[in-house]
Amino acid sequence: SVLSSKRPGDRILIVDDASGKTTADYLKRFSADHGAQLIRNEAPANGYCVSANKGMARAINPYFLLLNSDTILTRDALENMLRVALDYPGTGIVGPLSNAASTQSIPDIVNTANQTAINELPAGVTISDMNQLCQSWANGLPVPCVPLVHGFCQLIKREVFERIGGFDEESFPQGYGEENDFCIRASNAGYDLRIATSSFVFHAKSASYS
């Protein structure tokens, strides 16, 4: 799905945190075939934040997308997130809507157990269909400014990373909570955080931590 979203001038950076041989071999072939840059930790890097920071530190374009491995992206979703960032120059971080991304989830944000919802797609509706629906719904509506953007998919202005640094590896060594801290630091530095309600990105949820 990332390949289908790639535009001229975009680069794909893959951070492989000591995966097993089958995955490692696949990522080597994929990177060779598609010109992706593979960053491989031969031993586990002691948590998600270390690996995420390695990838963010290699970004060179004015904006980069930090994307978990348990996601499915559509080309329009990335374009729409970038459009929000460019239309609102004070924006530092942009997130999409999703089936499973806490307060960015649609249609429900909590399930019956009062946990964050994992919404099933309606029968016969594809991820691309959901993105098209979001584009239709969002047309002409204001772009919401929010205090937090879910970490599964964040479009980040590189200037933000350069100014405040990446995820806090010491306070959140295994992840979970690191994106909230990152968002708060970005906000304290004067950047707005926004949700591109015109974008939908599918999230399997928690597969990146298995």
Phi, psi and chi 1 to 4 in degrees:
 res  aa     phi    psi   chi1   chi2   chi3   chi4
   1 SER       -  -30.0   70.3      -      -      -
   2 VAL   -67.5  -39.7  172.3      -      -      -
   3 LEU   -59.7  -39.9  -75.3  176.2      -      -
   4 SER   -70.4  -17.6   68.4      -      -      -
   5 SER   -96.0  -11.2  -56.4      -      -      -
   6 LYS   -69.4  133.0 -170.6  172.6 -180.0  -70.8
   7 ARG  -112.0  164.0  -52.9  161.1  -49.1  145.2
   8 PRO   -54.9  132.0  -25.6   34.5      -      -
   9 GLY    92.9  -13.1      -      -      -      -
  10 ASP   -79.0  148.7  -73.9  -12.0      -      -
  11 ARG  -120.7  149.1  -59.3 -172.9  -50.3  151.4
  12 ILE  -107.5  122.5  -61.4  175.2      -      -
  13 LEU  -111.4  125.3  -58.1  169.8      -      -
  14 ILE  -114.9  125.8  -59.4  171.7      -      -
  15 VAL  -104.8  115.0 -176.3      -      -      -
  16 ASP  -105.1  106.7  175.8    8.9      -      -
  17 ASP   -89.8   74.8 -170.1   21.8      -      -
  18 ALA    58.1   43.8      -      -      -      -
  19 SER   -69.0  166.4   65.4      -      -      -
  20 GLY   -68.8  172.7      -      -      -      -
  21 LYS   -59.9  -41.6 -175.5  177.3 -174.2  -55.7
  22 THR   -61.3  -48.7  -59.5      -      -      -
  23 THR   -66.8  -42.8  -58.9      -      -      -
  24 ALA   -60.1  -43.6      -      -      -      -
  25 ASP   -64.9  -41.7  -71.6  -13.4      -      -
  26 TYR   -60.2  -45.7  167.8   76.8      -      -
  27 LEU   -65.9  -34.5  -67.5  176.9      -      -
  28 LYS   -63.8  -45.9  -73.2  177.3 -176.3  176.6
  29 ARG   -63.9  -45.3  -68.8 -165.6  -54.7  -88.7
  30 PHE   -59.4  -46.1  178.4   93.2      -      -
  31 SER   -64.3  -41.1  -61.0      -      -      -
  32 ALA   -66.4  -40.1      -      -      -      -
  33 ASP   -72.4  -30.8  -69.1  -16.7      -      -
  34 HIS  -119.2   10.0  -59.0  -69.9      -      -
  35 GLY    68.2   26.8      -      -      -      -
  36 ALA   -82.4  153.3      -      -      -      -
  37 GLN   -96.3  120.0 -177.4  176.1   -9.7      -
  38 LEU  -101.7  125.0 -179.4   60.7      -      -
  39 ILE  -111.1  111.1  -55.7  164.2      -      -
  40 ARG  -111.8  125.2  162.2   85.0  178.3  174.1
  41 ASN   -93.4  116.7  -59.9  -33.3      -      -
  42 GLU   -71.9  -25.6  -66.2  -59.0  -26.7      -
  43 ALA  -123.1  149.8      -      -      -      -
  44 PRO   -52.4  138.1  -26.8   35.3      -      -
  45 ALA   -86.2   17.0      -      -      -      -
  46 ASN    62.1   49.6 -168.1   32.6      -      -
  47 GLY   118.9  157.5      -      -      -      -
  48 TYR   -61.7  -41.0  171.3   78.8      -      -
  49 CYS   -61.3  -39.7  -66.6      -      -      -
  50 VAL   -61.5  -46.6  173.6      -      -      -
  51 SER   -66.7  -42.8  -69.8      -      -      -
  52 ALA   -61.3  -41.7      -      -      -      -
  53 ASN   -64.8  -35.3  -75.1  -17.6      -      -
  54 LYS   -60.6  -42.8  -77.0 -173.6  176.0 -176.7
  55 GLY   -67.6  -45.8      -      -      -      -
  56 MET   -63.0  -34.3  -69.2 -167.8  -78.3      -
  57 ALA   -66.6  -22.1      -      -      -      -
  58 ARG   -88.1   -7.0  -58.6  -78.4 -174.3   93.9
  59 ALA   -68.1  138.6      -      -      -      -
  60 ILE  -123.2  -19.3   59.1  174.6      -      -
  61 ASN   -76.1  160.6  -72.9  -11.0      -      -
  62 PRO   -60.3  -27.4  -24.3   34.2      -      -
  63 TYR  -132.5  145.3  -66.2   88.7      -      -
  64 PHE  -138.1  154.2   60.2   86.9      -      -
  65 LEU  -106.4  117.5 -174.0   72.2      -      -
  66 LEU   -90.4  115.6 -179.8   65.3      -      -
  67 LEU  -130.6  123.7 -171.6   68.3      -      -
  68 ASN   -68.3  161.6  -76.9    8.9      -      -
  69 SER   -77.0  -13.1   59.4      -      -      -
  70 ASP  -100.7   45.4   55.0   -7.3      -      -
  71 THR  -129.7  159.7   55.7      -      -      -
  72 ILE  -129.8  122.3  -59.7  176.8      -      -
  73 LEU  -106.2  147.2 -171.2   65.4      -      -
  74 THR  -113.5  151.2   63.4      -      -      -
  75 ARG   -57.7  -44.9  177.3 -178.0  173.5   85.2
  76 ASP   -63.4  -32.4  -73.4  -16.5      -      -
  77 ALA   -61.4  -45.8      -      -      -      -
  78 LEU   -65.5  -44.6  176.8   56.1      -      -
  79 GLU   -59.2  -41.4  -69.4  -77.6   -1.6      -
  80 ASN   -69.9  -37.3  -68.6  -20.2      -      -
  81 MET   -63.8  -43.1  -78.2 -172.8  -80.1      -
  82 LEU   -64.7  -37.3 -177.3   59.3      -      -
  83 ARG   -61.6  -40.6 -172.0  173.9  -60.3  113.9
  84 VAL   -61.1  -45.4  166.0      -      -      -
  85 ALA   -61.2  -40.1      -      -      -      -
  86 LEU   -77.3  -33.5  -64.6  174.9      -      -
  87 ASP   -73.5  -24.4  -74.0  -11.9      -      -
  88 TYR  -122.1   87.3  -62.3   86.1      -      -
  89 PRO   -59.1  -24.3  -23.3   33.2      -      -
  90 GLY   -79.3    2.3      -      -      -      -
  91 THR   -81.8  132.5  -60.3      -      -      -
  92 GLY  -105.4  -30.1      -      -      -      -
  93 ILE  -139.9  135.2  -54.3  172.1      -      -
  94 VAL  -127.7  138.3  179.0      -      -      -
  95 GLY  -125.2  163.1      -      -      -      -
  96 PRO  -100.3  176.5   37.3  -34.0      -      -
  97 LEU   -81.3  163.7  -64.5  178.4      -      -
  98 SER  -159.0  173.6  179.6      -      -      -
  99 ASN   -81.8  -22.8   63.0  -59.6      -      -
 100 ALA  -150.6   82.5      -      -      -      -
 101 ALA  -152.7   49.2      -      -      -      -
 102 SER    56.5 -123.6 -173.0      -      -      -
 103 THR   -72.7   -5.5   54.2      -      -      -
 104 GLN   -95.3    6.7  -66.7  160.6 -131.1      -
 105 SER   -82.5  146.3  -59.3      -      -      -
 106 ILE  -133.5  144.0   53.9  172.9      -      -
 107 PRO   -84.5  -19.5   30.7  -35.5      -      -
 108 ASP  -111.3  146.2  -62.8  -43.0      -      -
 109 ILE  -104.3  -16.8   63.6  172.5      -      -
 110 VAL  -132.1  153.3  -65.6      -      -      -
 111 ASN  -101.0 -171.4   63.1   18.6      -      -
 112 THR   -68.6  -21.1   53.1      -      -      -
 113 ALA   -90.8   10.9      -      -      -      -
 114 ASN    64.0   24.5 -154.8   32.6      -      -
 115 GLN   -99.8  162.0  -60.7  -67.4  -43.3      -
 116 THR   -61.6  141.1   55.7      -      -      -
 117 ALA   -79.5  148.7      -      -      -      -
 118 ILE  -117.1  100.4  -58.6  177.7      -      -
 119 ASN   -82.8  132.1  -65.4  -76.3      -      -
 120 GLU   -79.2  143.9  -61.6  -69.0  -25.8      -
 121 LEU   -69.6  142.9  -64.7 -173.5      -      -
 122 PRO   -59.6  150.1  -21.8   32.4      -      -
 123 ALA   -56.1  131.3      -      -      -      -
 124 GLY    80.8    2.0      -      -      -      -
 125 VAL  -107.1  124.6  175.9      -      -      -
 126 THR   -90.4  170.8   67.9      -      -      -
 127 ILE   -63.3  -39.4  -64.0  165.6      -      -
 128 SER   -63.4  -39.3 -179.2      -      -      -
 129 ASP   -59.9  -42.9  -69.0  -22.2      -      -
 130 MET   -62.1  -39.6  -73.7  -62.9  -62.4      -
 131 ASN   -64.9  -40.3 -166.1   68.4      -      -
 132 GLN   -63.6  -40.5  -68.4  -69.5  -29.6      -
 133 LEU   -62.7  -42.9  -73.2  167.8      -      -
 134 CYS   -61.8  -40.9  -72.4      -      -      -
 135 GLN   -60.0  -41.9  -75.5 -177.0  -68.4      -
 136 SER   -66.5  -45.8  -61.5      -      -      -
 137 TRP   -63.2  -37.6  -65.8  -29.3      -      -
 138 ALA   -81.5  -13.4      -      -      -      -
 139 ASN   -57.0  118.2 -172.3   33.0      -      -
 140 GLY    85.2   -4.8      -      -      -      -
 141 LEU   -92.0  154.7  -65.5  178.1      -      -
 142 PRO   -65.8  153.8    6.9   -8.4      -      -
 143 VAL   -91.4  117.5  176.2      -      -      -
 144 PRO   -69.9  140.4   21.9  -30.2      -      -
 145 CYS   -98.7  131.4 -154.3      -      -      -
 146 VAL  -131.9  163.3  -63.4      -      -      -
 147 PRO   -82.9  -23.6   27.0  -32.5      -      -
 148 LEU  -139.7  145.5  -60.1  172.4      -      -
 149 VAL  -123.1  126.6  173.8      -      -      -
 150 HIS   -58.1  139.5 -162.8  -70.5      -      -
 151 GLY   -77.8   -5.9      -      -      -      -
 152 PHE   -66.1  -25.1   87.6  108.2      -      -
 153 CYS  -157.4  106.5  175.6      -      -      -
 154 GLN  -130.5  122.6  -67.8 -178.2  -31.6      -
 155 LEU   -86.3  119.0 -178.4   74.6      -      -
 156 ILE  -119.3  133.0  -59.9  169.7      -      -
 157 LYS   -72.5  125.2 -165.0  172.1 -171.6  176.6
 158 ARG   -57.8  -31.0 -175.5  163.3   53.4   90.6
 159 GLU   -57.2  -34.2  173.0 -171.9  -53.4      -
 160 VAL   -64.6  -48.3  175.0      -      -      -
 161 PHE   -60.7  -42.0  178.7   80.3      -      -
 162 GLU   -66.3  -30.8  -67.1  171.5  -15.1      -
 163 ARG   -85.7  -42.7 -175.5  170.6  171.8 -173.5
 164 ILE  -110.3   -4.7   69.9  171.1      -      -
 165 GLY    83.0 -175.7      -      -      -      -
 166 GLY   -95.2 -147.3      -      -      -      -
 167 PHE   -71.4  149.1  -66.9  148.9      -      -
 168 ASP   -79.1  100.7 -174.0  -21.7      -      -
 169 GLU   -71.0  -27.5  -60.6  171.1    7.6      -
 170 GLU   -80.4  -43.3  -66.9 -174.1    9.5      -
 171 SER   -78.0  -28.5  -60.7      -      -      -
 172 PHE  -129.6   65.0  -53.7   93.4      -      -
 173 PRO   -61.1  -34.5   20.7  -32.5      -      -
 174 GLN  -100.3    4.7  -59.6  -55.1  -42.9      -
 175 GLY    89.1 -166.7      -      -      -      -
 176 TYR    64.8  101.1  -71.6  114.3      -      -
 177 GLY   103.7  -17.9      -      -      -      -
 178 GLU   -64.6  -35.0   79.3  -70.4  -19.4      -
 179 GLU   -72.5  -30.2   78.4  -94.7   41.6      -
 180 ASN   -65.3  -45.6  -68.2   -9.4      -      -
 181 ASP   -60.0  -43.1  172.6   77.1      -      -
 182 PHE   -62.2  -43.5 -177.9   69.6      -      -
 183 CYS   -63.9  -42.5  -73.2      -      -      -
 184 ILE   -63.4  -42.5  -69.5  167.5      -      -
 185 ARG   -65.3  -38.3  -73.9 -170.8  -76.1  121.7
 186 ALA   -64.6  -43.5      -      -      -      -
 187 SER   -63.2  -43.2 -178.5      -      -      -
 188 ASN   -63.0  -26.3  -73.1  -15.8      -      -
 189 ALA   -83.1   -0.6      -      -      -      -
 190 GLY   102.0    7.9      -      -      -      -
 191 TYR   -94.2  144.8  -65.2   98.5      -      -
 192 ASP   -85.8  151.9  -68.4  -28.3      -      -
 193 LEU  -118.7  131.1  -74.8   59.6      -      -
 194 ARG  -134.7  157.9  -64.0 -175.2 -178.2  -85.8
 195 ILE  -112.0  124.8  -57.8  -58.5      -      -
 196 ALA   -83.0   92.5      -      -      -      -
 197 THR   -69.1   -6.4   53.7      -      -      -
 198 SER   -85.6   -1.6   54.9      -      -      -
 199 SER  -117.2  142.1  -63.4      -      -      -
 200 PHE  -131.0  126.5 -177.5   90.0      -      -
 201 VAL  -126.3  125.9  175.9      -      -      -
 202 PHE   -75.5  141.2 -176.5   83.5      -      -
 203 HIS  -133.7  117.4 -174.5 -154.8      -      -
 204 ALA   -71.2  -27.5      -      -      -      -
 205 LYS    77.3  123.0 -166.2  165.6 -176.5  176.6
 206 SER    68.9    0.0  -63.0      -      -      -
 207 ALA   -67.9  -24.7      -      -      -      -
 208 SER   -68.3  -15.8  -64.7      -      -      -
 209 TYR  -105.9    5.8  -74.9   85.1      -      -
 210 SER   -73.8      -   62.4      -      -      -
